[in-house]
Amino acid sequence: MSFQGINPNPDLPLAARPPAAFELADLPGLLHAKAGLIFRVTLVTVALAVAAVSLMPTRYVSSAILMLDSRKNAIADLSAVLSALPTDPASLQNQIQVLQSRDLAAEVIGKLKLYDDPEFNAALQPTVGSALLAALNPRQLFASDPPTPDPAVLRDAIIDTFLSHLSAATVGLSTTITVTFTSRDRDKAALIADAVAQTYVDGLVATKIKASRERPAPG
């Protein structure tokens, strides 16, 4: 005699049943069962996002505008010295290269004493990680003074950082060049953008005056 559906040997488990397929109707029940976990994960994600945004430094952008004109003016009119510049596309690109040159950047940095500004001088803003590594370095325990960075290397790094905040571009098809600078401080961004434009103009004026003085007098 045989019995269908009854395990003849109670010491042996019944054959494993195939798992039931997940259906859309099961979703509400699953969400309800995992509501606590979902809430905690969401809360942690939002908290991490808020913390990351709050730690990111605010950036301010300021611009100065240089208007080049094709009209020629007398060299005595120093305020109109820009009008003596050629305004074809190639010449405008040359002026943009001058505005973004390392020489002009170094002049502005020196004029505004930005070598002592932690925003540009990385040596003045040690990170938490670097400070911790320095404290854990056995050599630092016996070092009397921290190593002095190479001035030339530090100067180049400051100029690189400065130039990474600076941009210059023409406005459409016009002869206007916009000088833009980005900084953590609103007033500093405006100050540096104006200083770059003014230093550029001052250099042109000095070059024009020098050329006019060196020009031989008509015989």
Stockholm file with secondary structure:
# STOCKHOLM 1.0

chainA/1-219         MSFQGINPNPDLPLAARPPAAFELADLPGLLHAKAGLIFRVTLVTVALAVAAVSLMPTRYVSSAILMLDSRKNAIADLSAVLSALPTDPASLQNQIQVLQSRDLAAEVIGKLKLYDDPEFNAALQPTVGSALLAALNPRQLFASDPPTPDPAVLRDAIIDTFLSHLSAATVGLSTTITVTFTSRDRDKAALIADAVAQTYVDGLVATKIKASRERPAPG
#=GR chainA/1-219 SS CCCTTSCSCTTSCCCCCCCCCCCGGGHHHHHHHTHHHHHHHHHHHHHHHHHHHHHSCCCEEEEEEEECCSCCCCTTCGGGGGGGSCCSHHHHHHHHHHHTCHHHHHHHHHHTTGGGCTTTCGGGSCCHHHHHHHHHCHHHHHCSSCCCCCHHHHHHHHHHHHHHTEEEEECTTSSEEEEEEEESSHHHHHHHHHHHHHHHHHHHHHHHHHHHHHSCCCC
#=GC SS_cons         CCCTTSCSCTTSCCCCCCCCCCCGGGHHHHHHHTHHHHHHHHHHHHHHHHHHHHHSCCCEEEEEEEECCSCCCCTTCGGGGGGGSCCSHHHHHHHHHHHTCHHHHHHHHHHTTGGGCTTTCGGGSCCHHHHHHHHHCHHHHHCSSCCCCCHHHHHHHHHHHHHHTEEEEECTTSSEEEEEEEESSHHHHHHHHHHHHHHHHHHHHHHHHHHHHHSCCCC
//
